[in-house]
Amino acid sequence: MRESYAMREPGCPFCELDDGKLVAENPLAVLIHDGFPVTDGHMLAIPRRHVADYFDLHQPERNAIQRLLKEGRARLLAPDQKVTGFNLGINVGEAARQTSFTVRST
């Protein structure tokens, strides 16, 4: 399984990240600025391993994403202590407006 975290696929927008989008990372996940933000500060937490949806993640991946969410929150609060709320969303399935289905072909 360890090899799956290092695998990258040509053309995958999450494997070929623009350094300007990267907010934080750890061995199992990355946090990036959303390319199509809904609000100021909109970020995406993405597992390094390609999976179809949140429910396919292993617990260590969920923990890694949780750590990145906390780091992203701290980065948003650092320059502006007046921020009073956060929205966290997980879109699973086309009906829930999931737009990326990053399952590896191998």
Contacts in CASP RR format, 6 or more apart in sequence:
PFRMAT RR
TARGET T0000
AUTHOR 0000-0000-0000
METHOD contacts of the structure
MODEL  1
MRESYAMREPGCPFCELDDGKLVAENPLAVLIHDGFPVTDGHMLAIPRRH
VADYFDLHQPERNAIQRLLKEGRARLLAPDQKVTGFNLGINVGEAARQTS
FTVRST
1 49 0 8 1.000
1 58 0 8 1.000
4 49 0 8 1.000
4 50 0 8 1.000
4 104 0 8 1.000
5 27 0 8 1.000
5 28 0 8 1.000
5 48 0 8 1.000
5 49 0 8 1.000
6 48 0 8 1.000
7 49 0 8 1.000
7 50 0 8 1.000
7 104 0 8 1.000
7 106 0 8 1.000
8 15 0 8 1.000
8 16 0 8 1.000
9 15 0 8 1.000
9 50 0 8 1.000
9 104 0 8 1.000
9 105 0 8 1.000
10 16 0 8 1.000
12 50 0 8 1.000
12 102 0 8 1.000
13 100 0 8 1.000
14 30 0 8 1.000
14 46 0 8 1.000
14 100 0 8 1.000
14 102 0 8 1.000
17 30 0 8 1.000
17 32 0 8 1.000
20 33 0 8 1.000
21 32 0 8 1.000
21 33 0 8 1.000
21 35 0 8 1.000
22 30 0 8 1.000
22 31 0 8 1.000
22 32 0 8 1.000
23 31 0 8 1.000
23 32 0 8 1.000
23 33 0 8 1.000
23 43 0 8 1.000
23 68 0 8 1.000
23 71 0 8 1.000
23 72 0 8 1.000
23 75 0 8 1.000
24 30 0 8 1.000
24 31 0 8 1.000
24 68 0 8 1.000
24 71 0 8 1.000
24 72 0 8 1.000
24 75 0 8 1.000
25 31 0 8 1.000
25 68 0 8 1.000
26 64 0 8 1.000
26 67 0 8 1.000
26 68 0 8 1.000
27 48 0 8 1.000
27 64 0 8 1.000
28 47 0 8 1.000
28 48 0 8 1.000
28 49 0 8 1.000
28 60 0 8 1.000
28 61 0 8 1.000
28 64 0 8 1.000
28 65 0 8 1.000
29 45 0 8 1.000
29 46 0 8 1.000
29 47 0 8 1.000
29 48 0 8 1.000
29 61 0 8 1.000
29 64 0 8 1.000
29 65 0 8 1.000
29 68 0 8 1.000
30 45 0 8 1.000
30 46 0 8 1.000
30 48 0 8 1.000
30 68 0 8 1.000
31 43 0 8 1.000
31 44 0 8 1.000
31 45 0 8 1.000
31 46 0 8 1.000
31 68 0 8 1.000
31 69 0 8 1.000
31 71 0 8 1.000
31 72 0 8 1.000
32 43 0 8 1.000
32 44 0 8 1.000
32 46 0 8 1.000
33 41 0 8 1.000
33 42 0 8 1.000
33 43 0 8 1.000
33 44 0 8 1.000
34 41 0 8 1.000
34 42 0 8 1.000
34 43 0 8 1.000
34 44 0 8 1.000
39 87 0 8 1.000
41 76 0 8 1.000
43 72 0 8 1.000
45 65 0 8 1.000
45 68 0 8 1.000
45 69 0 8 1.000
47 57 0 8 1.000
47 61 0 8 1.000
47 64 0 8 1.000
47 65 0 8 1.000
49 57 0 8 1.000
49 61 0 8 1.000
49 104 0 8 1.000
50 102 0 8 1.000
50 103 0 8 1.000
50 104 0 8 1.000
51 57 0 8 1.000
51 102 0 8 1.000
51 103 0 8 1.000
52 101 0 8 1.000
52 102 0 8 1.000
52 103 0 8 1.000
53 92 0 8 1.000
53 93 0 8 1.000
53 98 0 8 1.000
53 101 0 8 1.000
54 62 0 8 1.000
54 90 0 8 1.000
54 92 0 8 1.000
55 92 0 8 1.000
57 65 0 8 1.000
69 88 0 8 1.000
73 86 0 8 1.000
76 83 0 8 1.000
76 86 0 8 1.000
77 83 0 8 1.000
91 97 0 8 1.000
91 98 0 8 1.000
91 99 0 8 1.000
92 98 0 8 1.000
93 101 0 8 1.000
END
